[in-house]
């Protein structure tokens, strides 16, 4: 099963995150084989982290909860909230397989939070911008039966272009966050 996890930073937690960086990376190293994508979301300055995205393949929802809530930054109080949902990898690849590589262009996390029953198109990767998609898939309930939205990581020239990967009429809200490939530098 695949899971999408987004830890949102608590305001003022940057020094704590910096202090725990090696612990965070060591923790994530334990999940290297299960990792589909990872990396921080960033403030408008392009450098200050605002959250942490991890998409992982794990055996079940209990393992996903343990992954999300045993994470060192979460345990230390650096995060204010966690979005954890089942997810389906519609591209069938990891971020390391993305042909655009980790550094060419600006990257974004786009979250569409659902408001209604999904159309068939909500359960497929969009044909437009497909070459720019790093990871894409529906957010689902724990049992995988209910569609709750969509999460995408993509390369785009700006936030408005990134937002356009999702049709606004299908979602109650769409969030766009600057994002970058994560892991040890």
C-alpha positions in Angstrom: 0.0 0.0 0.0 1.2 3.5 -0.7 0.8 6.4 1.6 1.1 10.2 1.3 2.4 12.0 4.4 2.8 15.7 4.8 4.1 17.1 8.1 3.4 20.8 8.3 5.9 22.8 10.4 5.1 24.6 13.6 5.9 28.3 13.3 9.3 29.0 14.8 10.6 25.4 14.6 13.4 25.9 12.1 16.2 25.7 14.7 14.7 22.5 16.1 14.5 21.0 12.6 18.2 22.0 12.0 19.2 20.4 15.3 17.4 17.2 14.3 18.4 17.0 10.6 20.7 14.0 11.0 18.2 12.2 13.1 15.5 12.9 10.5 17.7 11.6 7.7 18.8 8.5 9.6 15.1 7.8 10.3 14.2 8.2 6.6 17.2 6.0 5.6 15.5 3.1 7.3 12.7 3.5 4.7 14.9 4.0 1.6 13.5 1.0 -0.2 9.9 2.0 0.5 10.3 5.6 -0.5 8.5 6.9 -3.6 9.2 10.6 -3.1 10.4 12.9 -0.3 11.4 16.5 0.3 10.6 19.7 2.1 8.1 22.3 1.1 9.6 25.8 1.2 8.5 29.4 2.1 8.5 32.1 -0.5 12.2 32.7 0.1 12.9 29.3 -1.5 15.1 28.2 1.4 13.1 28.1 4.7 11.3 24.7 5.2 7.5 24.8 5.9 6.8 21.1 5.9 8.0 17.7 4.9 6.5 15.4 2.2 7.1 11.6 2.2 5.3 9.2 -0.1 6.0 5.6 0.9 5.0 2.0 0.3 4.1 0.3 3.6 2.2 -2.8 4.5 -0.8 -1.2 6.1 -2.3 1.9 7.7 -0.8 1.0 11.1 2.7 1.0 9.7 2.0 4.3 8.0 0.8 5.9 11.3 4.0 4.6 13.0 6.1 6.0 10.1 4.4 9.4 10.4 4.3 9.8 14.2 7.6 8.1 15.2 9.5 10.6 13.0 12.0 12.5 15.1 10.8 16.0 14.1 7.2 15.0 15.0 8.3 13.5 18.3 10.2 16.7 19.2 7.2 19.0 18.3 8.6 20.6 15.2 5.4 19.8 13.3 2.0 21.4 13.9 -0.1 18.8 12.0 0.2 15.7 9.8 -1.8 14.9 6.7 -1.6 11.1 6.2 -3.7 9.4 3.5 -3.6 6.3 1.4 -2.3 7.2 -2.0 -2.1 5.4 -5.4 1.0 5.9 -7.5 -0.5 6.5 -11.0 2.9 7.1 -12.6 4.3 3.8 -11.3 7.7 5.4 -10.6 9.7 7.1 -7.9 10.9 10.7 -7.9 14.4 9.3 -8.7 13.0 8.0 -12.0 11.7 11.4 -13.0 13.4 12.2 -16.4 13.8 15.9 -15.4 16.2 15.0 -12.6 16.3 16.7 -9.2 17.6 20.2 -10.1 16.2 21.3 -13.5 13.4 23.9 -12.8 11.1 24.8 -10.0 9.1 22.1 -8.2 5.8 22.2 -6.4 3.5 20.1 -4.2 -0.1 20.6 -5.3 -2.9 19.2 -3.0 -6.5 19.1 -4.1 -8.8 18.4 -1.3 -12.0 16.8 -2.5 -15.5 18.1 -2.0 -17.6 15.6 -4.0 -17.6 12.2 -5.6 -14.7 11.8 -8.0 -15.0 11.7 -11.7 -13.1 9.0 -13.6 -10.6 11.7 -14.5 -9.7 12.2 -10.8 -8.4 8.6 -10.7 -6.1 9.0 -13.7 -2.9 11.0 -14.3 -3.7 14.0 -16.4 -2.4 13.8 -20.0 -1.5 17.5 -20.0 1.7 18.3 -18.1 2.4 14.5 -17.8 6.0 15.0 -18.7 6.3 17.5 -15.8 4.8 15.2 -13.2 7.2 13.7 -10.6 4.5 11.9 -8.5 0.8 11.9 -8.9 -2.1 10.1 -7.4 -5.4 10.2 -5.5 -5.6 10.7 -1.8 -7.8 7.9 -0.3 -9.4 6.8 2.9 -7.6 4.2 5.1 -9.4 1.4 3.4 -8.8 2.8 -0.1 -12.5 3.0 -0.9 -13.2 6.7 -0.6 -11.5 9.4 -2.8 -10.5 12.4 -0.6 -8.5 14.4 -3.1 -5.3 14.4 -5.2 -1.6 14.9 -4.4 0.9 15.9 -7.1 4.6 16.7 -7.2 5.6 18.4 -10.4 8.0 20.7 -12.2 6.4 24.0 -13.4 7.6 27.5 -14.2 5.4 29.1 -11.4 2.8 28.3 -8.8 -0.2 29.2 -11.1 1.0 26.8 -13.8 1.5 24.1 -11.1 -2.1 24.7 -9.7 -3.5 24.2 -13.2 -2.6 20.5 -13.1 -5.8 20.1 -11.1 -9.3 21.2 -12.3 -10.5 23.8 -9.6 -14.2 22.9 -10.0 -13.4 19.4 -8.7 -12.0 20.5 -5.4 -13.1 22.3 -2.3 -9.5 23.7 -2.0 -6.2 23.5 -3.8 -3.0 24.2 -2.0 0.3 24.9 -3.8 3.6 24.8 -2.0 7.2 25.2 -3.4 8.9 21.8 -3.0 12.3 20.3 -3.6 13.8 16.8 -3.8 14.8 15.7 -0.4 17.3 13.5 1.2 21.0 13.7 2.1 22.9 16.4 0.2 
